[in-house]
């Protein structure tokens, strides 16, 4: 994490650098404490942040790397709740499909 409590995975996921997300999800992120599901002070994981920024490809890599679709923020929001809040319907559909 940097001084704004963001990991390299968070930044890559938010900015849509899908190949970097894939690499970090497969290798680097799993070496961190709490692995790929590490959160910031608000409880947002890289998966939550990718949902905010509508980054479907990053979301796929994060989930494949062990990202927890049930993980909640400090306000009790799962990644799918974030996708709904921002009206990212393609993400909602994908997360519903993954959850079933």
KOLDO-969904 format. One record per residue: residue number from 1; x, y, z of N, C-alpha, C in turn. Coordinates in steps of 0.1 Angstrom, whole numbers. Layout:
BEGIN
[NUM, [X, Y, Z], [X, Y, Z], [X, Y, Z]]
...
# end
This chain:
BEGIN
[1, [8, -12, 0], [0, 0, 0], [9, 12, 0]]
[2, [4, 23, -7], [11, 35, -6], [5, 44, 5]]
[3, [9, 57, 6], [5, 65, 17], [-10, 68, 16]]
[4, [-17, 65, 5], [-32, 67, 4], [-39, 54, 6]]
[5, [-32, 44, 12], [-37, 31, 14], [-42, 24, 1]]
[6, [-34, 25, -9], [-37, 18, -22], [-25, 9, -25]]
[7, [-28, -3, -30], [-18, -13, -35], [-16, -11, -50]]
[8, [-6, -17, -55], [-4, -16, -69], [-16, -23, -76]]
[9, [-21, -33, -70], [-33, -40, -76], [-45, -31, -76]]
[10, [-47, -23, -65], [-58, -14, -65], [-57, -4, -76]]
[11, [-45, 2, -78], [-43, 12, -89], [-45, 6, -102]]
[12, [-39, -6, -105], [-41, -12, -118], [-55, -15, -121]]
[13, [-62, -20, -111], [-77, -24, -112], [-85, -11, -115]]
[14, [-82, 0, -108], [-90, 12, -110], [-88, 18, -124]]
[15, [-75, 17, -129], [-71, 24, -141], [-73, 15, -153]]
[16, [-77, 3, -151], [-80, -6, -163], [-67, -12, -169]]
[17, [-57, -13, -162], [-44, -20, -167], [-46, -35, -165]]
[18, [-54, -41, -173], [-58, -55, -171], [-46, -65, -171]]
[19, [-36, -63, -179], [-25, -72, -179], [-17, -71, -166]]
[20, [-16, -59, -160], [-10, -57, -147], [-18, -64, -137]]
[21, [-31, -62, -137], [-40, -69, -128], [-38, -84, -128]]
[22, [-38, -89, -141], [-36, -104, -142], [-23, -108, -136]]
[23, [-12, -101, -139], [1, -105, -133], [1, -104, -118]]
[24, [-4, -93, -113], [-4, -92, -98], [-14, -102, -91]]
[25, [-25, -104, -98], [-35, -114, -92], [-29, -128, -92]]
[26, [-21, -131, -102], [-15, -144, -103], [-3, -146, -94]]
[27, [4, -136, -92], [17, -137, -85], [19, -128, -73]]
[28, [20, -115, -76], [24, -106, -66], [14, -104, -55]]
[29, [1, -102, -58], [-9, -99, -48], [-10, -110, -38]]
[30, [-8, -123, -42], [-10, -134, -32], [1, -134, -22]]
[31, [12, -127, -24], [23, -127, -14], [21, -116, -3]]
[32, [11, -108, -5], [9, -97, 5], [1, -103, 17]]
[33, [2, -96, 29], [-6, -100, 40], [-21, -99, 36]]
[34, [-29, -108, 39], [-43, -109, 35], [-45, -111, 20]]
[35, [-34, -113, 13], [-34, -116, -2], [-42, -106, -10]]
[36, [-49, -111, -19], [-56, -103, -29], [-68, -95, -23]]
[37, [-72, -99, -11], [-84, -93, -5], [-80, -82, 5]]
[38, [-68, -78, 5], [-64, -67, 14], [-73, -55, 12]]
[39, [-76, -48, 22], [-85, -36, 21], [-79, -23, 26]]
[40, [-85, -12, 22], [-81, 1, 27], [-89, 4, 39]]
[41, [-88, 16, 44], [-94, 20, 57], [-109, 20, 56]]
[42, [-115, 20, 44], [-130, 19, 43], [-134, 5, 40]]
[43, [-125, -4, 40], [-129, -18, 37], [-130, -21, 22]]
[44, [-125, -13, 14], [-125, -15, -1], [-113, -24, -5]]
[45, [-116, -35, -11], [-105, -43, -17], [-103, -39, -31]]
[46, [-93, -45, -38], [-91, -42, -52], [-104, -45, -60]]
[47, [-111, -56, -56], [-123, -59, -63], [-134, -49, -62]]
[48, [-135, -43, -50], [-145, -32, -48], [-141, -20, -57]]
[49, [-128, -17, -57], [-124, -5, -65], [-126, -8, -80]]
[50, [-123, -20, -84], [-126, -23, -99], [-140, -21, -102]]
[51, [-149, -24, -92], [-164, -22, -95], [-167, -8, -95]]
[52, [-161, 1, -87], [-164, 15, -88], [-160, 20, -101]]
[53, [-149, 16, -107], [-144, 21, -120], [-148, 13, -132]]
[54, [-157, 4, -130], [-163, -4, -141], [-153, -11, -150]]
[55, [-144, -19, -143], [-133, -26, -149], [-136, -41, -150]]
[56, [-144, -45, -159], [-148, -59, -159], [-137, -69, -161]]
[57, [-127, -66, -170], [-116, -75, -172], [-108, -76, -160]]
[58, [-105, -65, -153], [-98, -66, -140], [-105, -74, -130]]
[59, [-118, -73, -129], [-126, -80, -120], [-125, -95, -122]]
[60, [-125, -99, -135], [-123, -113, -138], [-110, -119, -133]]
[61, [-99, -111, -135], [-86, -115, -131], [-85, -116, -115]]
[62, [-91, -106, -109], [-91, -106, -94], [-98, -118, -89]]
[63, [-110, -121, -94], [-117, -132, -89], [-110, -145, -92]]
[64, [-104, -146, -104], [-96, -158, -107], [-85, -160, -98]]
[65, [-79, -149, -93], [-68, -149, -84], [-72, -151, -69]]
[66, [-85, -152, -66], [-90, -155, -53], [-97, -143, -47]]
[67, [-101, -133, -54], [-108, -122, -49], [-122, -126, -44]]
[68, [-125, -121, -32], [-137, -126, -25], [-149, -117, -29]]
[69, [-159, -123, -36], [-171, -115, -40], [-180, -113, -29]]
[70, [-178, -119, -18], [-187, -117, -6], [-181, -108, 4]]
[71, [-169, -103, 2], [-162, -94, 12], [-170, -81, 13]]
[72, [-171, -76, 25], [-179, -64, 27], [-170, -52, 32]]
[73, [-174, -40, 28], [-167, -28, 32], [-171, -25, 47]]
[74, [-166, -15, 53], [-170, -11, 66], [-185, -7, 66]]
[75, [-191, -3, 55], [-205, 0, 54], [-214, -12, 50]]
[76, [-207, -24, 49], [-215, -36, 46], [-217, -38, 32]]
[77, [-210, -32, 23], [-212, -33, 8], [-203, -44, 2]]
[78, [-209, -53, -5], [-202, -63, -13], [-198, -56, -26]]
[79, [-189, -62, -34], [-186, -57, -47], [-198, -55, -56]]
[80, [-207, -64, -55], [-219, -63, -64], [-228, -51, -59]]
[81, [-228, -48, -47], [-235, -36, -42], [-229, -23, -48]]
[82, [-216, -23, -48], [-209, -12, -54], [-212, -10, -69]]
[83, [-212, -21, -76], [-216, -21, -90], [-230, -16, -92]]
[84, [-239, -21, -84], [-253, -16, -85], [-254, -1, -82]]
[85, [-247, 4, -72], [-247, 18, -68], [-243, 27, -80]]
[86, [-233, 22, -87], [-228, 30, -99], [-235, 26, -112]]
[87, [-245, 18, -111], [-253, 14, -123], [-244, 7, -134]]
[88, [-235, -1, -129], [-226, -9, -139], [-233, -22, -140]]
[89, [-244, -22, -148], [-252, -34, -150], [-245, -46, -155]]
[90, [-235, -44, -164], [-227, -56, -169], [-219, -62, -158]]
[91, [-214, -54, -149], [-207, -60, -137], [-217, -67, -128]]
[92, [-229, -61, -126], [-239, -68, -117], [-242, -82, -123]]
[93, [-245, -82, -136], [-248, -95, -143], [-237, -105, -141]]
[94, [-225, -101, -143], [-213, -110, -142], [-212, -115, -127]]
[95, [-213, -106, -118], [-211, -110, -104], [-222, -119, -99]]
[96, [-234, -116, -104], [-246, -125, -101], [-243, -139, -107]]
[97, [-238, -139, -119], [-235, -152, -126], [-224, -160, -118]]
[98, [-214, -153, -114], [-203, -159, -106], [-208, -164, -93]]
[99, [-217, -157, -87], [-222, -160, -74], [-231, -172, -73]]
[100, [-236, -176, -85], [-245, -188, -86], [-238, -201, -89]]
# end
